[in-house]
């Protein structure tokens, strides 16, 4: 990470040395820093790793912005770090506005654009059977990475993707095994607490946040995307955005089935049935 830190800071220092951009607004974007960190450790995408070094990278910029030496040589400079999980929220929450640090929420592509992409994909990687486009939207929420996994890694099999990636690898089952007794009360933490299970419910919920199953969007004052009007994003009664969102709508539907069955034993067919009967 030291080498990367030096590379980043060399870029910032070099901004003032380039006469071409001295009167420009400069934006530096370092996307998917967390995934880069996992690759450095040869860890899989779903591995849970510490964020100390990544936090250090971000805050080195924040400290630099506290006393930026080249602001008189460029019109403006913004540095954007892309995270795909709760790590970004934690850094913003911990350090607040230090060095002009703020959180920005960028959601997946809108439904209409997702359908356009899906239509194009079906012409280039033709499925062997008909595709339920609404089902794909309800499971991915416009996440093109997961669409690619379904198409290319699972040969368009939504059932296989649900079983092997969402239910098994995401850790949803493992975390909620801890809550099997509390599961008798659905997902109602208040009711679980009344029966002496509140601490267990909170611990499991916090674990789901740390495992990137849920994302706390309360800290994002600036939202770069228009969030869709779906039950996994907005309260069905008020239409307001829910502050704790699933990273993938598929997690929402899996947990909803678990709550309905009061069991962690969920099959892909259960999830698909829940969607088709409720949207």
Order of alpha helices (4+ residues) and beta strands (2+ residues): alpha-beta-alpha-alpha-beta-alpha-beta-alpha-alpha-alpha-alpha-alpha-alpha-alpha-beta-beta-beta-alpha-alpha
